[in-house]
């Protein structure tokens, strides 16, 4: 949503909870998110549930891999309208996992993750026109 609305930073506050999002430069997606707590938590630190405990006032940097569109075309999340999506938020992917289909000039191309991790965000919308290099997914490294 930040890309499509040309936003570089977004801050939200609801009571004691504050959320700040910043779009990264070309090197990778860094999303600082002050949540809760005084210490900085490393995203690589293992946690039994897979989700770290955030403390008030804590700044957390999580680096995501972006799966970008390799071409101009139309984004499709599933092989056909009656089938489930290739991936959902929380899906584990590997380099050969098909994450979507892009259609250009009646040619349908399967797009593979080309990285390993967990789908954190799906940025493409079914039936949406996408540009070359447009981020389609954010993948949290496993």
Order of alpha helices (4+ residues) and beta strands (2+ residues): beta-beta-beta-beta-beta-beta-beta-beta-beta-beta-beta
